[in-house]
């Protein structure tokens, strides 16, 4: 009813014009295909090989220490965000995951020495605790460091290949005693 009365006044005519303008703009916007945003159309170029080598050398040389994105970017001579984007474009992984992978690879080399304790291996490749080392090792290597070492050194019998980790058996026994 208010709209009907407004048609006969100057305000009503202005209201009709605004309504038509909004309707036309909405229809035009729906009919035109969306263009890619400038950010979406830009493709990140991969990290150049010489920069990647500098980063890899830096990471390998400092595995026992804390390695930050800023350290890696500085080794490559780029800003942190530019480096992270180019690194991911060239490797398919985040810089942090790359550092973890390199730590696990070095740990696997060290685990071949049966004289080294697991905690010493964990600390020497930059992990603060053996628990964190074990968690990351399982994610990258598919098993615990202890089990990996036994398999790598050939200290297992085939009939026990699918047996649970001995540490897990003890933890399960302790839970049953408490309960």
N, C-alpha and C positions, 0 to 999 in steps of 0.2 A: 504494500500500500504506500509506503514511504517512497519507493522507487517510482511508482505511478504518479505521485504528486510532484516529484522532482523533475519529471520530464517537461513540465510546462514553465520551468523557471530557468534562469541563466546558470544556476548551480547544477541543475539537472542536465543541461546541455553539456557543460564541462565534465560532469560525471560520465556521461555517455561516451564522450571523446576519449577520456582516460581509459575506460573499460575496453573500448575498441582497440586503442593503441597497445594495451597490455595483451589482449588476445592475439593481435597480429604478430607482436614480437615473440610470443610463446610459440605460435605456429611456425614462424620463420626459423626459430632456434631448433625446433624439432625436425624440420625438413633438411637442415644443413648437417652434413656429417661432421662429427667432432674432429678437429685437427689435433695432431699430436702436440703435446706441450713441448717447449724447447728442451726441457730437462729429459723428457722421455725419448726425444729423437737423438740426443747425444749418446753415442756409444763410447764406453770407456776403452781406451787402448790398453793392451796388455803391457806389463812392466817389461822394459827393454832387458835383453839378456845380460848385458854388463851390469845393470842395476841389480838384477836377480842374483847374479853371482856375488856381488858385494854384500847383499843381504844374507845370503846363505853362509858365506864366510864369516860374517859378523855373528850370526846365530850359533854356528858351530864353535866359534872361539869363545863364546860367553854362555854356553849351556848351563854351567854350574851357578850362574848368577841370574838375577832378575832381568828379564828382557822385556822392554815395553814397546808399544807401538811407536812411540817417539824415537826410541833407539833405532829401530828398524828403518823408520822413515829417514832418519838422519844418515844412516848408512847408504841409503838409496839416493839421498840428496833431494828429497821431496817433502811436501807437507804431509802431516799424518793422514788426512782424509784422502788426499790425492793418491798417496802411497797405498792405503788400504784398498781403494777402488781398483787401482791398477794391479795390485798383487792378487786380488781375488779374480780379476779378469784373466790373469795369466796362469794361475794355479788351480782355480776352482775352489779354493779354501780360504778361510779367514787367516790372517797372520798368526793369531793365537793358536789355532789348530796346527799350523805349520810348525810352530815352536814346540808344541807338545809332541808332534810326530817325530821331530828330530831328536827330542829327548828320549823318546821310547826307542828309537833306532840305536842311539848311543847306549842306552841301558841294555839292550839285547846283546850288544858287543861285550859289555862288561859282565853280563850274566854268564857268559861262556867260561869265565874264570870262577871255579868253584870255591876259591879261597876268599872271595869277596862276600861279605854279608849283604843281605838284601837292603838293609837300612843304609849301608855305605854306598851302594849303587844308587839308591833313591836320592841321597844327599848330593852325590857327585854329579848328577844330571839336573840338579836345580829344583827338586821337590823338597818342600819343607818337612813333610812327614811321609813315613812309609805307607800309611793308609791312603793318602792322596795319590801317591805313586802307584799303588796297587789298583786303585779305581781307574786311573787314566790308562794304565798298562792293559787292564782287561778290555777297555773300550777299543784300544788300537790293536792289540795283539790277540785278543780273543780268549785269553786265559790269565791266570794269576802269574806273577813273575816266578814264583816257586815252581809251579807246574811247567811253565815255559822252559825254565832252566833244566828241570828233570828231562823233558823231552829233547831239548837241544843237546844235552850231554849223553843221551841214550840210557838214562837210569830209570827205566820203567819196563815192566813186563807187559806184553800185549794184553794179558787177561785183566790188567788193572787200568787199561787205557781209558775206560769210561768210568772209573771209580771217582767219587767226589774228592775234592781237595781235602787232604788230611786235616788241615786247619778248620775246615767247615764241619767235619765230623765231630771234632772236639767241641766246637761251639754248639752244635746240636745236642751233644750229650750233656753239656752244662745247662742248657735250657731245660732239658727233661728232668734234671736233678732238682732244679729250682721249682718246677711246676708240679 
